[in-house]
Amino acid sequence: MKSNLKLFFLLAAVWAFSACTVYRQVPIEVLRTEEVKLPLKENAIAFVSRNFKFNKDTLQNYYMQDRAILKELRTGRRETDSLVVMSCLHAVAAMLKEKGVCDQPVFYPYDIFPPQTGERIIPLPTELVKKMAKPAKADYLLALETITYFFSIDNGMAAHEGFQQVALAGVWNLYNGETGKVVDHKTLTDTLYWNLEDRTDKTVVTPPRLVALQQAAAVMGENYAKRYYSDWEKVERMLIIPPLEDFRQAAALAEQQEWDKAAEIWRKYIAQKYGKLAISACYNLALSAEISDDLPGAATWIDKAVKLASPFIGSDELEYALNYLKIISTRIAGIENISGTSKPE
């Protein structure tokens, strides 16, 4: 009876102060797995731009300045586009070479294809791909089928801070140089953003429009290149800290990298009778397992957290548990398939 009474008061206290639950970000390093596995360690890749624009891309020759839409001079459009395209292609090639995916990249001239417009992108004919790849001795032809970009700058007013940004979208096709067939297709969007003031309210010197476009295109190219190699990267995870002293102590231990000791505390609350505390405990145990590179263990704990959270429809605990389950499942699938993910023919 005393045990049940103690549990009642414990849960009542948590319920009364549930609004005080803290969600703390925890930086960890995870292995991001490649999405496309090329068969050779160092491949010969030729890079080309299709020079294609969609008919519906009505903003391609415009930019925004202080909320006013301005049109670029006709004489400068081709130069702008060529600089953006080549910045993107060279960034992809440089990253692939650095990571040992591509040995000696070959670049076709920007205007090897005349400007084209249409409703949809039609892949290059197989014979044309083979004809282009042969003299370049290329195993693959990587085509930036289309790229669109929009520059905007707002110098700010009393009501809001100023900003500058470039939004981009690109479509890529990877062709097999021997067969001429498309072996990978990807649409990618990206945005590069600048604040015009730093945290000390000092004005930040931002690059002019053309330079900003080139920088943003290079960033998108580097992000696209990540499809072809695995690497370690820093990400943010969430630690759940309910308003209970044990959980605060566990969080303090985790902050000191004493995850084993923190896990001992969380395990005390994994029983269903602890309600939302059990969800938080299992969630945190999943995080502890992931940090220890125990992905099967992380999957077990987050699956338990989701099951415990299922009756609490619409709760933060259920939302966080489901999101984390998706993250862990994606990581496991990527690692299991790392030797054969999307392997081109």
N, C-alpha and C positions, 0 to 999 in steps of 0.2 A: 504493500500500500504506500509506504514511504517513497519507494522507487517511482511509482506512478505519479505521486504528488510532485516529486522533484521534477519529473519530465514535464508535467503540466505547467509548472511555473517557468521552466526553461523555455518552452514553446510560447508561452504567453508573453514573456519578455521579448522574444524575437519578433513576435507579431506586432507588439506595441511599438517597436523601434525599427520595423522593416524598412522604413523610408531612409534609414541611415546606412543601409548596405552600401559598401564602397566597391567600385570596380576599378582596379588599378592595372595600368598597362605594364607588361613585363617584356623587355626586349630579349629575344633569343635568336640564335643562329640556326638556320635550317638548310637542308640540301634541296635546292630547286633543281628538279630533274629536266632534262632535255625533252622537248616535245617531238622532235624529228631526229632520227638517228641515221646519219649518213654512213655508208658501209666502210669508207676509208678513213684513216686517221687524218690525213691531209688530202683534201680534194681540190681539183682544179675547177674553179668556178668563174664563169663569165657573168658580168653584171650589165644590165641594159634597162633603159627606160622605154616604155611603150608609147609615151607621149599622148596618153588618152585622157580625155575629160568627159565626164557625164554631162548630158544635156541639161540636167536639173541642177547642176552646180552653178547657180546664178551668182554666187558671191566670189567666184574665183578671181575676179579682177578688181575686187574692192577691199577696203580695210576700214576700220572704225577709229576715229579720233575724237575723244570727248563726246561720245554718243552720236557723232555725225558720221554717216556713211560717205566715204570718199572713194572715187574711182582712180585706179592707177593709170598713168599715161600709157597709151597703146605702145609707144616706142620702148617702154621699159619692161613690158610683160614677159617677153621671151627670155630676157636676161634674168629676171627674177626667178622664173620657173626653172631655168637651167641651173642656177646656183642652188636652189632648194633641192632639186632632184639629185644633183651630183654630191651635195653635202650628205644627203641621206644614204646614197649608194656607197660612198667612200667610208662612211661610219660603219655600215654593216660589214664591209670587207675588212676594215681594220680590226674590228672586234673578232671576226671569225678567224683572221690570221693570228691574232694574239692568243686565241684559245686553241689553236692547232687544228681547226676544222678546215681551213682553206690555206693552201700553200702559196701560190702566186695568183692573185686575182687579176682578171683581165676586164677592162672597161671599154664598152662600146661608146662611141660619141653620143652625146645627148640627143642630137637630131638625126640619128640613124633611121628612126621612124618619123615620118611627117606627123604633124599635129592631127589628132583624130578626135571625134566626138561621137557619142551614141547613147543609146538607152542602156546597153549592157556590154560587158567586156567579153569578147570572144577569144579564147586561147589561141596562141600562135599555131599555125599549121605545123604538123610534126616534121615535115620535110624541111621547112624553113629553120626550125630549131636545130635540126641535125646539120644543116648547111652552115649555120652560124657557129655552132659548137666546134665543128671539125677544124677549121684553121686556128682557132684559139686553143685547141687541144683541151677542151673543157669537158669535164665529167658532167657538169650541170650548168644550166643557164638560169640565173636568178633574175626575174623580170619584175621591176616595179611597174605594175600595170597602170596604175594611176595614183596620183597624190593630190590632195586638195588641202588648202591651208587658209587660215583667216587670222590676220593680225588685228589686235585692238589695244588701245591705250586710253586710259582715263586719268587725267592729271589730278583728279580729286577735288572735292569741295569741302566746305565746312562740315557737311553731314556725313561724309565718308572718305576713307583713305583712297589714294590713287593706286592704280595697278596697271600692269601691262601683261598681255598674254598672247600666245600663239596656239591656236587649236588646229590639229592636223588629223587627216584620215588617209590611209593608204591601202592599196590592194596588191598583194604579192602572189606570184606563181613561181614555183620551182619546177623547172623542166629537166627531164633526163636527157643529157646530151646525145646518148646513143639511140634511144627510142623516140625522142621528141615529145614524149607524153608528159602531162602535168603530174607530178608526184606529191606536191603539197600546195595547198592554197590557204592564204591567210588574209583576213581583213583586220587592220589595226588602227586604233585611234589613240591620240596622245595630246597632252596639253602641257605647255611650259609656261610658268607663271612667275611674275616678278612683282613684289611690293615696291611702291615708290618711296616708302619710308621704312627705316629699320626700327628696332625696339626703342632706340633712343631719340626717335623722331627726327633723325638726320635724313636728308634727301639721299636716295640711292641713285647712282648713275646707271641707267639701264641702256642696253645696246640699241642703236637705231633700228628701224624696221627691217631693213634688209639683213643685217647681222643677226637680229633676233630670229628671223625666219630660218636662216642657215643653222643657227644653234638648235632650234627646236627640231628641225629636220634631222640633224645629227643624233639628237637624243632618241627620236623615234627609230632611227636606223639601229642604234645600239640595243634598244628594247626588242626590236624584231629579231636581232641576231641571237638573243637569248633562247630562241626556239631550238637552236642547234647544239647547245652544250649545257652540261650540268655545272652548277656552281653553288657555293655557300653564300647565303644572303641573310641580312638581319631583318627580322620582322617583329611585329608587336603582337603579343598575346594578352589575354585578360585574366587577371586573378580576382576571384570573388571573395569579398571579406564581409560577411554578415556582422551585425553589431553584437558580437559575443567575444569575450576576452580570449577564449581559446583560439578563435580564428584570427584575432589580432596578433597573438603570439606566433601563430603559424606563419602569418604574413611577414612578421619581422624576421623569423628564421629563414624564410624563402629569400628575403631581400639580402640576407647575409650568405646566400647560396648554400644554406643548410637544408636542402630540400628533403632529405631523408627524415630529419627530425620534424619538419613541418608535416610530412606525410603521416607520421605516427599520430599526430593530433587529429588530422582530417579523418583518419580511419575510425576514430571513436564515434563519428557521426554519420556513418554510411547507411545505417539501418533506416528502413522506410518510416519508422515511427518518428524520426526527427524531421519529417516533412521537407520544407525548403532547405533546411540546413544540410540534409542528406544530399540534395542536388548540388549544392555548393561544394560540399566535401568531395563528391565524386568528380565534379568538374575540375577542381583543383588537383586531385590525384591524377587525372588525365594529363594536366599540364606538367605536373612533376615527372610523369613517365615520359612525355615527349622531350622534355629538357634532358632526360637521361638517355635519349635516343632509343627508348623502348616503345616503338610505335604500336606493336600489338597490345601492350599493356595500356597505352593511351586509348586505343580503340575500345578495349574492354571497359575501362572506367567511364568514358564519355557515353558509351552505349547505355550503361547503367544510369548515368545522369539523365539521359533523354527519357528513359522509361519511368524514372521517378518523377520527372517534370511533366509528363504527358497529361496528368489530371489538371495541371495548372495552366489551362489554355489562356494564351495572351500574356503570360507572365514573362518578365525579363529573363528568369532562369531558363525557361523553355527556349526562348529565342537564342540566348547565348549557347545553350547546349546543342541545339540543332546546327547553328553556325559552326561550332567547333567540331562537331561530328563530320560535317562536310569537309572541313579543312584536313582533318586527320585521314579521312577516307581518300581524299585526293592525293595526299602525300604517300600513303601506302600503295595506291594504284600506280603512281609514278615510279616509285622505287622497284616495285615488282616487274614493271615493264621497261626498266631502264635499258635493258640489253636489246629491246626490239620495238621500242615505241615508234609508231608511224614510220616504219622503215621503208624508204623509197625503193622502188624496183630498179 
